């Protein structure tokens, strides 16, 4: 199969996983992007990938076939029936590396989306991109919001329909593998991401987790994660009778109180705190003031969610950290579009 265009530009949002209570299942897309342009080589016989990097990772990321975007693009091209393409990849990276903002998920989604755009006309087949990306990444919590945008809850369906479950009459059974559900997010929800000047690998963060957990801690997190879709879209509660009809500052207070509760966690953050003391202390400071703060992904970035504009108050709480030069803050809307492509 020949590619249907000569150039594809891909924009993929940063993501924050877990959101406190939703360990390995919940993800949120942030309006902060990497942009990557794939331009096919003029000579069809030139099957080499040329890599140009601007911004984050320009001094550390590889510029050959081992680059995660390139290797994923190659794999996806084979899946979509394209031959070995020669191309120049020019990446403008804004998403910090190894900080808990989904940089690896971004790279994987970008490579697959670009291959899909070269192979198929029309809108992207997002379910297919998600399925492939989750398999490559090994877990779906970051790739889901990178593909679909908004708030996502994902899972690995390991049990065949009818085995430990009841088949739905007239319905299509769920296939094995990864699945996700996309939830709406209120436009008033904003995110502040505090980015430190140190890194933490996901592998090291996972090694800090215990093999077993107290049953009561599991119940604790289940009760909190069940609140997250409502906490991220609190206006729906007023229409369903689940909340008072408070207005103005009272409504904002109720929404933020729900966010605070929904982001409580006993499954992973208590065990990882010693790996990132500055992040742990910053989270403690925000939560002591009633803000919904949590580790972003495996860390060490800190995510603060808020209903309404609280930029000045949030920056004031972290004034010492920001003044130290070891931290910077990104005040971001929630991204609802997910991955986007432009063909030329």
CORWOSUL-V464517 format. One record per backbone hydrogen bond with DSSP energy under -0.5 kcal/mol. NH is the residue of the N-H (numbers start at 1). CO is the residue of the C=O. E is the energy in kcal/mol with one decimal. If there is no record, write none. Layout:
nh-><NH & NH>
co-><CO & CO>
e-><E & E>
This chain:
nh-><4 & 8 & 9 & 10 & 11 & 12 & 14 & 14 & 15 & 16 & 18 & 19 & 20 & 21 & 21 & 22 & 23 & 25 & 26 & 27 & 28 & 29 & 30 & 31 & 32 & 34 & 35 & 36 & 37 & 38 & 39 & 39 & 40 & 41 & 44 & 46 & 47 & 50 & 50 & 51 & 52 & 54 & 56 & 58 & 60 & 61 & 67 & 71 & 72 & 73 & 74 & 75 & 76 & 77 & 78 & 79 & 80 & 81 & 82 & 83 & 85 & 87 & 88 & 89 & 89 & 90 & 90 & 91 & 91 & 92 & 93 & 93 & 94 & 99 & 106 & 107 & 108 & 109 & 110 & 111 & 112 & 113 & 114 & 115 & 116 & 117 & 118 & 119 & 120 & 126 & 129 & 130 & 131 & 132 & 133 & 134 & 135 & 136 & 137 & 138 & 144 & 145 & 146 & 147 & 148 & 149 & 150 & 151 & 152 & 153 & 154 & 155 & 157 & 157 & 158 & 163 & 164 & 169 & 171 & 177 & 179 & 181 & 183 & 183 & 186 & 189 & 190 & 191 & 192 & 193 & 193 & 194 & 194 & 195 & 195 & 196 & 197 & 200 & 205 & 206 & 207 & 208 & 208 & 209 & 217 & 218 & 219 & 220 & 221 & 222 & 223 & 224 & 225 & 226 & 227 & 228 & 228 & 231 & 232 & 233 & 234 & 236 & 237 & 238 & 239 & 240 & 241 & 242 & 243 & 250 & 252 & 253 & 254 & 255 & 256 & 257 & 258 & 259 & 260 & 261 & 262 & 263 & 264 & 271 & 272 & 273 & 275 & 276 & 276 & 279 & 280 & 281 & 282 & 283 & 284 & 285 & 286 & 287 & 288 & 289 & 289 & 290 & 291 & 292 & 293 & 294 & 296 & 297 & 297 & 299 & 301 & 302 & 303 & 304 & 305 & 306 & 308 & 308 & 310 & 314 & 315 & 316 & 317 & 318 & 319 & 322 & 323 & 324 & 325 & 326 & 327 & 328 & 330 & 331 & 332 & 332 & 334 & 335 & 339 & 339 & 340 & 342 & 344>
co-><118 & 38 & 342 & 36 & 340 & 34 & 30 & 32 & 101 & 28 & 26 & 17 & 295 & 19 & 262 & 18 & 21 & 22 & 22 & 152 & 16 & 150 & 14 & 333 & 30 & 12 & 92 & 10 & 90 & 8 & 37 & 88 & 6 & 86 & 42 & 43 & 45 & 48 & 87 & 63 & 89 & 91 & 93 & 55 & 57 & 57 & 64 & 67 & 68 & 69 & 70 & 71 & 72 & 73 & 74 & 75 & 76 & 78 & 77 & 1 & 83 & 48 & 39 & 50 & 87 & 37 & 88 & 52 & 89 & 35 & 54 & 91 & 92 & 96 & 102 & 103 & 104 & 105 & 106 & 107 & 108 & 109 & 110 & 111 & 112 & 113 & 114 & 115 & 116 & 124 & 125 & 126 & 127 & 128 & 129 & 130 & 131 & 132 & 133 & 134 & 140 & 141 & 142 & 143 & 144 & 145 & 335 & 183 & 27 & 181 & 25 & 179 & 155 & 177 & 156 & 160 & 162 & 167 & 168 & 157 & 155 & 153 & 151 & 181 & 232 & 186 & 306 & 332 & 304 & 191 & 330 & 192 & 302 & 193 & 328 & 194 & 326 & 98 & 201 & 202 & 203 & 204 & 205 & 206 & 214 & 214 & 215 & 216 & 217 & 218 & 219 & 220 & 221 & 222 & 224 & 224 & 225 & 227 & 228 & 230 & 231 & 233 & 234 & 234 & 235 & 236 & 237 & 237 & 237 & 247 & 248 & 249 & 250 & 251 & 252 & 253 & 254 & 255 & 256 & 257 & 258 & 259 & 261 & 268 & 268 & 269 & 272 & 272 & 273 & 276 & 276 & 277 & 278 & 279 & 280 & 281 & 282 & 283 & 284 & 285 & 286 & 287 & 286 & 305 & 291 & 303 & 301 & 17 & 295 & 296 & 99 & 194 & 294 & 192 & 292 & 190 & 188 & 306 & 308 & 310 & 311 & 312 & 313 & 314 & 316 & 318 & 319 & 320 & 322 & 321 & 321 & 195 & 193 & 329 & 191 & 330 & 189 & 29 & 146 & 147 & 11 & 9 & 7>
e-><-2.8 & -2.3 & -2.6 & -3.3 & -2.7 & -2.1 & -0.6 & -2.9 & -1.9 & -2.5 & -2.8 & -1.6 & -0.5 & -1.5 & -0.6 & -2.1 & -1.2 & -2.0 & -2.3 & -2.3 & -1.8 & -1.9 & -2.9 & -2.4 & -2.5 & -1.9 & -2.2 & -2.8 & -2.5 & -3.3 & -0.6 & -2.4 & -2.7 & -2.4 & -0.7 & -1.9 & -1.2 & -0.6 & -2.7 & -0.6 & -3.3 & -2.9 & -2.2 & -2.0 & -1.0 & -2.9 & -1.9 & -2.8 & -2.1 & -2.5 & -2.5 & -2.0 & -2.7 & -2.6 & -1.9 & -1.7 & -2.5 & -0.8 & -2.8 & -0.8 & -0.8 & -1.5 & -2.7 & -3.4 & -0.5 & -2.5 & -0.6 & -3.1 & -0.6 & -3.1 & -2.9 & -0.7 & -0.6 & -0.5 & -2.5 & -2.0 & -2.2 & -2.7 & -2.6 & -2.1 & -2.1 & -2.8 & -2.3 & -1.8 & -2.5 & -2.2 & -2.0 & -1.6 & -2.7 & -1.5 & -2.0 & -3.1 & -2.5 & -2.2 & -2.6 & -2.9 & -1.6 & -2.0 & -3.0 & -2.4 & -2.2 & -0.5 & -1.6 & -1.9 & -2.8 & -2.1 & -3.7 & -1.5 & -2.7 & -2.1 & -2.6 & -2.2 & -0.6 & -3.6 & -1.3 & -2.3 & -0.8 & -0.6 & -2.2 & -1.5 & -2.7 & -2.1 & -3.4 & -0.5 & -2.8 & -1.8 & -2.8 & -2.7 & -2.5 & -0.5 & -2.8 & -0.6 & -3.0 & -0.6 & -3.2 & -0.6 & -1.4 & -1.8 & -2.1 & -2.2 & -1.8 & -0.7 & -0.6 & -1.6 & -0.7 & -1.5 & -2.2 & -2.1 & -2.1 & -2.3 & -2.2 & -1.2 & -3.2 & -1.6 & -1.5 & -0.6 & -0.9 & -2.8 & -2.3 & -0.8 & -0.6 & -1.7 & -1.2 & -0.7 & -0.9 & -0.9 & -0.6 & -2.5 & -0.9 & -1.4 & -2.1 & -2.4 & -2.3 & -2.4 & -2.4 & -2.2 & -2.0 & -2.0 & -2.3 & -2.0 & -2.7 & -1.3 & -1.6 & -0.7 & -1.3 & -1.3 & -1.8 & -0.6 & -1.4 & -0.5 & -2.5 & -2.5 & -1.8 & -2.4 & -2.2 & -2.2 & -2.1 & -2.7 & -1.9 & -0.7 & -0.9 & -1.4 & -2.4 & -0.9 & -1.7 & -2.3 & -2.6 & -2.2 & -0.7 & -2.2 & -2.6 & -2.0 & -3.1 & -2.4 & -2.5 & -2.0 & -2.9 & -0.8 & -0.6 & -2.7 & -2.6 & -2.0 & -1.8 & -1.5 & -1.3 & -2.7 & -2.3 & -1.1 & -0.9 & -0.6 & -0.7 & -1.7 & -2.4 & -0.5 & -3.5 & -0.7 & -0.5 & -1.7 & -0.9 & -0.5 & -2.3 & -2.1 & -2.8>
